Amino acid sequence: MVLTSLNSANTTVSGLSKELIRFEDLNVYMSERADPSEMTVWGDADDTEALQYYRALVNAIDDGIYRLDAEGRFVSVNDVILELTGYTRGELLDEHVSVLFGGDSATIEHEISRIRTNAADQSEVLDLTLKTAEEEQIRCDVRLNVIDAGDITQETVGIVHETGEREQTETETTEATFRRLFENVPGNYLIVQPEDYEIVAVSDAYLDATMTDRADILGKTLFEIFPNNPDDPADGVENLRESLERVAEAGETDTMPVTHYPIPDRDSGGDEFEERWWSPVNSPVFDTAGDLDYIVHSVEDVTPIVEELQTEREQELLQEPDTADSQLASDVVLRGQELLQQAKREAYKQLRESEQRFRALVTTTSDVVFSTNADWSEMHSLEGSDFLPDTVEEGPSWVDEYVPPEDQPRVRDAIDEAVRTKSSFELEHRIVRDDGTVAWIVSCATPLLDEDGEITRWLGAADDVTERVERECYLEDSKERLEAAAEAGAVGTWEWHIPDDVMVTSASFANKFGIDPDAATEGVPLEQFLSAIHDDDRERVERKIEDVIESGEEYEEEYRVWDDDGELRWVVARGHVEYDDDGNPVTFPGALTDITERKQFEQQLEKSNERLEQFAYAASHDLQEPLRMITSYLQLIERRYADELDEDGVEFIEFAVDGADRMRNMIEGLLEYSRVETRGDPFESVDLDAVLADVCADFQVAVEESDAEITAEALPRVEGDPGQLRQVFQNLLSNAIEYSGDDPPQVDISAVRNGSEVLVSVTDEGIGIDPDDRERVFEVFQSLHAQDEHSGTGIGLALCKRIVERHGGDIWVESEPGEGATFSFSLPAASGDET
């Protein structure tokens, strides 16, 4: 024995190779454990050390080990059981063994009872089916050992050794299917083995008739389930045994006479019996070699008939006991004939109902049921819609007439192969309807054979799948167009399988990284893509990927990458991580877009803005100097020659000075406008209430002179440039006061939170704006009023628009002439601000 030899070599169990520990060795150990005096596997080790050896052995062995209490519930399981079944230890402990072995648990219980009855018996290897948490079926060998150790004599240890594949084989699936069919047949049947008459299958109807449960019957013998009544022995038991023996010897069906065979009353716990009369038939079932494999035992419960006849002729039967049995049997036969006629009438009724159900089934599962002759030259629709055209006997064959020429070879090949093999087939093809239109159908047909095994006709069903095929074609076309659009738009897709580190991408994505498209569509490691990223960007991208996997946030990153032509391209990648039920990252799909042209345009725009700013600065500096000179000389003329100038001369000088001042203001405004992007301060959390308070303080004089009233709600915090936001409020309040009309200005300032944005509104009751001018007021140098009506450079609102856009927002106006105006703009809310 392997374990003994290992022990003699002083090798610890914890260091054993799993390959050396066998199913049989552990069984021997478990048998030895039953008698501590004979337990020599661990030598002279004490109990504590032996227990440690035992635990190491249980954890090291390849086979599954479990322990059951007296009621067949799991007390402990090793890790192999958990790996084999997919259950957790918490899901199995305290559960009945049937959780894993289903109906085979009855076989386990029977084997346990046998071993307990005869302690000298060794457990046989049981060929059982184990059911996993995923409903898979696993063939395995199970050996049982009853623990005989004082107060735990009722416990059992089971050793499970996997012998088959996890997937159900076709044979197992077929066996399970036929078992379900047998269990649901409308008759009282059970199947027994020919030698010991052990029950292996039973119909539901039999269980109902005999008031038994399947779990209590399977694995036990027929006479264990239905023993003779010791208080009133009947001939039925022996008659049944003799009939089964005749079937086993002769291999022919044996029909028994009406038999008196009481059955145990389930409600009484088996202590009392119920009177029953049966009409049994026992039939042999042979295997492929012609040997007797099983015996089918079918019975009809004729107790009501017998009781009726006994009541009618009780006195006569009691007076003539010799005649009673034969006369009773004769009466039962006559009564049976009556019942047979009733059954025929009921069967005819059920047949009509079945036909109705068949027609209803056709209309719900298939569009049409059809029949063809043996060579498919004729076809006739039996039930359903009429989209499948019939053929006439004298005309061309159905295939020639109604199947398009392009599909005929494929249809004929399928039919010829089915005829050759005499088997069913299923095929998708086109047909030509009677109206000339073409439809797609899925047809399946089964041959009907005569007693010689020759095909007489075909019975089939067909579904019109035209809409589905057309939809698939449309989707395929859409997919091709999408792929073409993606290629044209420089878009690529990827899916990174994180546990396996396999990056699967589209061809356009692979080309962007200089990777072979064929290899990328099969999958390559992520590192191949990362190595193509520009050195200055790679670490940032890797860090972003790790952060996204950790946090589960959306992924978006811009970076540079070397393509297959060795050119440096700008790309933007967006994606997200998908997790399994345990929260482990599984896949990382996404899409990538080439933004090189946009980046080049932005760089050109940045350079253009720099040149524009330089031009604006130079222009403002160079223009303001002569303007100052013009203003100075005009003021000098006005002072020196004031006495010599007439009224017109003084007015002309005032116009010239005013024009120079306005020109200087426009130049300063234009310079300020050009510097919004380049000279602004970094964004920070801004308290709009504080900004508005500073602006109102600056306007204190204007407010008092115009008798203006400014009201404001509590404003939230935003992310922005405090100085530029101050300019926005200055321009809007200045305009509200300037264009208030004849009435004292009324200005109201409010703000609302809208998701990640704050919407600020400045409302006045002034002269208003024509709807056609709502866009024009935000353009540079666009003033809606003459200078003698309202002063201004025409840059204020344009400056507001550019500042708001720098903050990622938008600005607009809602107004009607004479009804005031409301200027609204959006700003990003401060992070962490929920008010």
Order of alpha helices (4+ residues) and beta strands (2+ residues): alpha-alpha-alpha-beta-beta-alpha-alpha-alpha-alpha-beta-beta-beta-alpha-beta-beta-alpha-alpha-alpha-alpha-beta-beta-beta-beta-beta-beta-alpha-alpha-alpha-beta-beta-alpha-alpha-beta-beta-beta-alpha-beta-beta-alpha-alpha-alpha-alpha-beta-beta-beta-beta-alpha-alpha-beta-alpha-alpha-beta-beta-alpha-beta-beta-alpha-beta-beta
